[in-house]
């Protein structure tokens, strides 16, 4: 006999939940079919239309070319599907009820954006050098010269010119707390630097020229003013960033 906690979880997670597995299969199937069509067309041209008698072994030797063409058509199709299926999500804190419109939309967005990012811009299948372009296509507002190691919910991200988030850093537009889903936009101002392996929670805003030190955690809805150095878990101000980029550390308060 199921206990009450499990019954409540099933009720909240299953009632009105979108068919994520079905969407996953559909997205991959559509991208695969679209990728195959040009290969079939090229093969038809080589075998039936081109008047030159092409040896079969030459056609087979072109297999790597077919693979590259199909791979990139597959990738671009996934990005297109993810972009077309993006749904509006409002900022806020929500009980994990799958029947809630914002929860449903967030789940649906997650399937498309995750597939596109990990097949094109992130490992294991993607190329990190392309991540910034993919993020922009998925709704992230990114200025000139921006870089980010990992972003969840790109449509909730905004980077100013020159903003950089180092390796291992996690920027997320969502978080979980006490069975609730927190959704919020994350904004980095111009020339912001986020040190490696830091975590920025939803609703965080970092002012222009500020620095978040390595291994720091910036809590939900924290507003970091411009020209400051923050560090720690949770992060707090530890210094001032001058106009010349030099850092002046604040004196520690004697306890």
N, C-alpha and C positions, 0 to 999 in steps of 0.2 A: 504494500500500500504506500503510495507516494505521500511524503510529508508536505506540510503546507507551504514551506519555502519553495520546494521544487514545483509545486502546482502554480504558485504565483509567478515564478520565473517563466514557466511555459506559457502561461496566459499572456504575460506582458511581451514576451519575445516572439510568440507565434501568431497572435491575433493581428491580422492585417499586414503581416510581414511580406515584403516583396520577395519574389522567387529569385534569390541571388544566384543559386546554382544554375537555374535556367538561363539567366542573363549571361553568366560566365560562358556557358556552352554556346549560347547564341552569338555572343561577341566574337569568340574564337572561330566559330564556324563561318560566320560572314566574312571575317578577315581572311580566312584560309581560302574560301571560294573565290573571293575577289583576287587574291594573289595568284591563283591557278589560271584564271582566264587568260591573261597575257601570255603565259607560257604555252598554253594550248594554241593560242593564235600564232605565236612565233613558230611553233612546230609545224603548224598547218602551212604557213608561208614557205618554210624551208622544204617541206616534203611535197606540196601540191602546187604552189603558185610560182615559185622561183624557177625559171626555165633551166637553170644550170643543174646538172646532175651532181648532187652533193653526196659523197660517200657517207654511209651510216655511221662509221667510226668518227667522222668529223662532227656530225650532229651530236653524238654522245660526248665528245670531248668538250662541247660547249656547256656541259652540265654545271660547272661552277658559275657561269654567267647566268644561267637560269635561276640558280639558287639565290644569287645576289639580287636579281630583279624581283623574285618572288618575296624575298625577305623584306625588302624595303617597301614594296606595295602592301605587304601584310602589316608592317609597322605603321605606315601612314594611314592605313584603314583603321587600325586600332585607335590612333590619335583622333581621327575624324569621328569615330563612334563615341569615344569618351567626351569629346567636345559637344556633339549634337545631343547627347543624353544628359548633359549637366542640368541639374534642377536647382531652383533657388532654395537656399538654406538660411534661416534667420538666426542671428546670434542670440544666445540665451542658455539657460540651464533647463534640461528636460529629463523627466522620468523616462527610463528606458522602455517606453511603450511603442511597439512597432507600428501601432495604428496612428501614431502622431505623424503628421505630415513632414515635419522637419527631420524626424528620425528616419522615416522612409526615404526621403530625398538624400539624406547624408549617406545612407547605406548604398543607394543606387549610384550616387556619385563616386563612392569609394571603389566600387567594382571597376568602373570604366577608367578612372584616373590611375588606379594601382596597376592595372594591366598595361596601360600606355606607358607609364613611367618605367616599369620593370622590364618591358620588352624593348624599349627604345633608349631611355635616358639613364637608367640605373642597372646595377648588376642584379641578377646573374646574366641576363641576355642583352642588356643595353650598353650604350657607350656613354660614360659619365661626361665626356666632353660635349655631348648634345643635351645634357639635362636642362640647361638654361632655356634653350629653344623649346623643348618639350613643355616645360613649366609655363612658359608664356602662352603656348597654344592651349593649355589646359586652364587658362584663366588667371594665372599669377601676374600681378603688375610688377614688373621688374625693370628698373632703370638701366642706364648704360654701365657696363663693367661690373655687373653683379655676379656673385657666385654663391652657391649653396650646396652643402654636402647631401642633405636629405630633407625633403619637405613632404609632409602629409597635407592633404586638402589644399592643393595649390590655388584653387579659386578663392581661398580666404587669406592669401598672402600678398603683401605689398612691400617692395624693396625700393629704396631711393637709389640714386646714382652712386656707384662705388661701394654699396653695402656688400659685405662678405661674411659668410657663415662657414667656419672652418670644418675640417674633416671630423666626422662622427657627431656633428651637431644635429639635433633634432628640432625642427620647427614644425609645430603641429597646430592645426586649426581646431582640434578637438582633444578632449581628455575625459577620463571617467573618474567619478568620485561618488562613493556611497550609492551605487546603483543608478546614478544619473549621468547623463551625457552633457558635457560642457562644450559649447560651440562658440568660437569667437575669432575675429580677424587678428592676424599678427602683422605688425608694421615695423619695418626698420627704416630709419631716416637715411639721409645722405652720409656716405663715408662711415657708416657704422661697421664695427668689427665685432663679430661674435666668435670667441675662442673655441678651439676644438673640444668636442665631447660635452658641449653645453646643451641644456634643454630649455626651450622657451615655450611656455604654455599659452593656451588661447587668450586673446585679448591683450597680449603684451604689446607695448609701444616703446620703441627705443629712439630717443631723440638724435638729431644730427651730430655726427662726430663722436658719439659715445662708444665705449668699449665694454663688452661683457667678457670677463676673464675666462680662461680655460676651466672646464669642469664646474661651471656655475649653473644654477637652476633659477630661472626667473619665473615666479609664481603667476597664477592667473590674474589678468587685468592689471599687472604692474606697469606703471608709467615711469620710464627712465628719462629724466630731462636731458637736454643736449649737453655735450662736452663733459660727460662724467664717466668715471671708471667704476664698474660694479663687479663684485665677486662674491662667491660663497654659495651656500645652500641653506636657506634661501639667499638669493643675491641681495646685496646692499651696497651703498656707495662706499668706496674705499679711496677714491682719488678724484682728481680733476684733470681733464685733458685740455691743455693749452692750445692756442691758435696755431702754434708751431708743431703741434702733435706731441709735445713732451708731456709727461705725466707727473703730476705733483700728488704724492700720497698724503692722505689726511692723517693727522695724529690720532692714535688710538686713545679712546677715553679710558682713564684709569678707573678700574672697578674697585 
